[in-house]
């Protein structure tokens, strides 16, 4: 299989390792020299590099999971504390209708607001609630203000937890970005070594040797790149899933459709992961990949993959979970 995605690197490197072992055997038993690349680079060094690459790719999955988990926790806290602000506003109208406080109540922030815009009304609420609890001059009202058993102290604790959750989400995002750069820095040298390996085998054994003719492919075979299909999709509140559908590929070499997704409002191949592999004839997929909790947004593409290793990606469809 050729390199078609970042996740394909370990598998292609496995093929090279197996082939390299056969080449070393063909060169003769020790002390016969093994095949080396530039800088006395041996199969053992390539194996070590493959382990590092595979570890880095797996670590991206872990970091992506950490980011999604942090985002989910943040979003749960946002929804809960926003409801408390609505309750607070209603309680001011119910218990303090003739006072100055209902008019001073902060507005409700949108769930999708950035951190500063979301927290500002909650900070206002905390400040106003503190003032109300210290005000014994409102006719017919005896402080403290309590929202059905929910006190200011509890709100303050939850607001602090939300701030911590925002920080955790930012930290997880930064960790992922650093991990992506570290991973990508490993891929180019690995690819170059595989290209060098193909050249070294042909130079050592000749163009017609069976091991030269059976060299692992690094790139898809030249020629027909398939026609991309057209993807559509939307969130279905009834099934609580994103419903994706695409047009059929007419390519006779069609091997499968592969749906990939990345978090956020735009598709990023560097963070994309596979949501599903579907056989020819399957033209839809229902999924929650990237949309685990309310407020999540994910971008999807479906790839036509051929038996030759060639592929083509569709248009991007972005789905937001309400």
C-alpha positions in Angstrom: 0.0 0.0 0.0 1.3 3.5 -0.8 1.4 6.4 1.6 -2.0 8.0 1.4 -2.6 9.3 5.0 -0.5 10.0 8.0 -1.9 6.9 9.6 -0.5 4.8 6.7 3.1 5.5 7.6 3.6 2.6 10.1 2.1 0.1 7.7 4.2 1.2 4.7 7.3 1.2 7.0 6.4 -2.4 8.0 6.4 -3.4 4.3 9.8 -1.8 3.9 11.1 -3.5 6.9 9.9 -6.9 5.7 11.4 -6.3 2.2 14.7 -5.0 3.7 15.0 -8.3 5.7 14.6 -10.2 2.4 17.2 -8.1 0.7 19.7 -8.6 3.6 19.1 -12.4 3.3 19.7 -12.2 -0.5 23.0 -10.4 0.1 24.2 -13.4 2.1 24.6 -14.5 5.7 26.9 -12.5 8.0 29.6 -11.4 7.7 28.2 -10.5 4.3 27.4 -6.7 4.4 23.8 -5.7 4.9 22.1 -3.1 2.8 22.8 0.4 4.2 21.6 3.8 3.3 23.3 7.2 3.5 25.2 7.7 6.8 25.5 4.0 7.6 21.8 3.8 8.1 20.7 0.2 8.7 17.5 -1.7 8.9 17.8 -1.7 12.7 17.9 2.1 12.7 14.8 2.2 10.4 13.0 -0.1 12.8 13.8 2.2 15.6 12.5 5.2 13.6 9.3 3.3 12.8 8.7 2.8 16.5 9.1 6.5 17.1 6.8 7.5 14.2 4.1 5.0 15.3 4.4 6.2 18.9 4.0 9.8 17.7 0.9 9.0 15.6 -0.7 7.2 18.6 0.1 10.1 20.8 -1.8 12.4 18.5 -4.9 10.2 19.0 -4.4 10.5 22.8 -3.9 14.2 22.6 -7.0 14.6 20.4 -9.0 12.5 22.9 -7.7 14.7 25.7 -8.8 17.8 23.8 -12.2 16.4 23.1 -12.7 15.3 26.7 -11.6 18.7 27.9 -14.0 20.4 25.5 -16.9 18.1 26.5 -16.3 18.9 30.2 -16.1 22.6 29.5 -19.3 22.5 27.5 -21.2 20.6 30.2 -20.2 23.2 32.8 -21.1 26.0 30.4 -24.6 24.7 29.8 -25.3 24.1 33.5 -24.0 27.5 34.7 -25.8 29.4 31.9 -29.0 27.8 33.1 -28.2 29.2 36.6 -27.9 32.7 35.1 -31.4 32.3 33.6 -32.7 31.2 36.9 -31.0 34.1 38.6 -32.6 36.6 36.2 -36.0 35.1 36.8 -35.6 35.2 40.6 -34.7 38.9 40.5 -37.9 39.6 38.6 -39.9 37.4 41.1 -38.4 38.5 44.4 -37.0 42.0 43.7 -39.3 43.4 41.0 -39.4 47.0 42.3 -35.7 47.2 43.1 -32.8 48.3 40.9 -31.5 44.8 40.5 -33.6 43.3 37.7 -32.5 46.1 35.4 -28.9 45.4 36.3 -29.1 41.7 35.6 -26.5 40.5 33.0 -27.6 39.3 29.6 -27.5 35.6 28.7 -24.3 34.7 26.8 -24.5 32.5 23.7 -23.2 29.0 24.3 -20.8 29.3 21.5 -19.2 32.5 22.8 -15.5 32.8 23.3 -14.2 32.4 26.8 -14.1 36.2 27.7 -17.6 36.9 26.4 -19.0 33.8 28.1 -17.5 34.5 31.5 -18.1 38.3 31.6 -21.9 38.0 32.3 -21.2 35.3 34.9 -18.7 37.5 36.7 -21.4 40.3 36.7 -23.8 37.8 38.1 -21.4 36.9 40.9 -20.8 40.6 41.7 -24.5 41.5 41.6 -25.5 38.5 43.8 -22.9 39.5 46.3 -24.3 43.0 46.4 -27.9 41.7 46.8 -26.8 39.4 49.7 -25.4 42.4 51.5 -28.4 44.6 50.9 -31.0 44.6 53.7 -32.8 47.7 52.4 -35.1 46.1 49.8 -38.7 46.1 51.1 -40.2 42.6 51.5 -36.9 40.8 50.9 -34.6 39.3 53.4 -31.1 38.3 52.1 -29.4 36.1 51.2 -30.8 35.3 47.8 -31.1 31.6 47.1 -32.1 30.0 43.9 -34.2 27.1 45.1 -31.6 25.9 47.5 -28.7 26.9 45.2 -26.6 29.5 47.0 -24.0 32.1 45.9 -21.2 29.9 47.4 -22.1 27.0 45.2 -22.3 29.3 42.2 -18.8 30.7 43.0 -17.4 27.2 43.2 -18.9 26.2 39.8 -17.7 29.4 38.2 -14.2 28.7 39.4 -14.5 25.1 38.0 -15.6 26.5 34.6 -12.5 28.7 34.5 -10.4 25.7 35.2 -12.2 23.8 32.4 -11.5 26.7 30.0 -7.9 26.5 30.9 -7.8 22.7 30.6 -9.3 23.0 27.1 -6.7 25.6 26.0 -3.9 23.5 27.5 -5.1 20.4 25.6 -5.3 22.4 22.4 -1.7 23.6 22.8 -0.5 20.1 23.7 -2.2 18.8 20.5 -0.6 21.5 18.3 2.8 20.8 19.7 2.3 17.1 19.2 1.2 17.6 15.6 4.4 19.6 14.9 6.5 17.0 16.5 4.9 14.2 14.6 5.1 16.0 11.3 8.8 16.6 11.8 9.3 12.8 11.9 7.4 12.0 8.7 9.5 13.7 6.1 12.8 11.9 7.2 10.9 8.6 7.2 9.6 9.2 3.8 13.0 10.2 2.5 14.5 7.0 3.9 12.0 4.9 2.1 12.7 6.7 -1.2 16.4 6.1 -0.6 15.8 2.5 0.2 14.1 1.9 -3.2 17.0 3.5 -5.0 19.6 1.5 -3.0 17.9 -1.8 -3.7 17.8 -1.1 -7.5 21.4 0.1 -7.4 22.6 -3.0 -5.5 20.6 -5.8 -7.1 19.7 -4.4 -10.5 16.5 -3.2 -12.1 15.3 -6.7 -13.1 15.9 -8.5 -9.8 12.8 -9.9 -8.2 13.3 -7.9 -5.0 13.6 -4.7 -7.1 10.5 -5.5 -9.0 8.6 -6.2 -5.7 9.7 -3.0 -3.9 7.0 -1.5 -1.7 5.2 1.5 -3.2 5.8 4.8 -1.5 3.5 6.8 -3.7 0.3 5.8 -5.5 0.9 4.5 -9.0 0.8 7.3 -11.6 -2.3 7.5 -13.7 -5.9 7.7 -13.1 -6.8 9.8 -10.1 -10.4 9.0 -9.4 -13.2 11.5 -9.8 -14.2 12.9 -6.4 -17.7 12.3 -5.2 -20.0 15.0 -3.8 -20.7 14.9 0.0 -23.7 16.3 1.8 -24.6 16.1 5.5 -26.5 17.6 8.4 -27.2 17.0 12.1 -30.3 14.9 12.7 -31.9 15.8 16.1 -34.1 12.7 16.0 -31.3 10.2 15.7 -28.7 12.4 17.5 -26.2 11.8 14.8 -24.7 13.5 11.8 -26.1 12.0 8.6 -23.6 12.0 5.7 -24.4 10.9 2.1 -22.4 11.0 -1.1 -22.8 10.4 -4.8 -21.6 7.0 -6.2 -18.1 6.6 -7.8 -18.2 4.9 -11.2 -14.5 4.0 -11.1 -14.0 0.3 -11.9 -11.1 0.1 -9.5 -13.1 1.3 -6.5 -11.9 -0.4 -3.4 -13.8 1.5 -0.7 -15.1 4.8 0.5 -13.3 6.3 3.6 -14.9 9.0 5.6 -12.5 11.2 7.5 -13.2 14.0 9.9 -11.3 16.7 11.8 -12.6 18.9 14.6 -13.7 22.5 14.0 -15.3 24.4 11.2 -12.7 23.6 8.5 -11.1 20.3 7.4 -7.5 19.8 8.5 -5.7 16.8 7.0 -3.1 17.0 9.8 -5.7 16.2 12.5 -8.1 14.1 10.4 -9.0 10.7 11.6 -11.1 7.9 10.0 -14.8 7.8 10.9 -15.6 4.8 8.7 -14.5 2.6 5.8 -17.5 1.6 3.6 -17.6 -0.9 0.8 -18.6 0.0 -2.8 -22.4 0.5 -3.0 -22.6 2.1 0.5 -23.4 5.8 0.0 -24.1 7.0 3.5 -22.9 7.0 7.1 -24.5 8.1 10.3 -21.9 9.1 12.9 -21.2 11.1 16.1 -17.5 11.3 15.3 -16.4 14.7 16.5 -19.8 15.5 17.8 -19.9 13.9 21.2 -21.5 16.8 23.0 -23.7 19.8 22.3 -21.7 22.7 20.8 -19.2 20.4 19.0 -18.4 21.1 15.3 -16.7 18.7 13.0 -15.7 18.8 9.3 -16.0 15.7 7.1 -14.7 14.5 3.7 -15.3 11.2 2.0 -12.4 9.7 0.0 -12.7 7.4 -3.1 -10.0 4.9 -2.6 -8.9 2.6 -5.5 -7.2 -0.7 -5.6 -4.2 1.0 -7.2 -3.7 3.2 -4.1 -5.0 6.4 -5.8 -7.6 8.4 -4.0 -9.6 11.6 -4.2 -11.3 13.6 -1.5 -14.8 15.1 -1.7 -15.9 18.6 -0.8 -15.9 19.4 2.9 -19.1 19.3 4.9 -19.2 20.9 8.4 -21.8 19.8 10.9 -22.5 21.4 14.2 -24.3 19.7 17.1 -26.8 22.0 18.7 
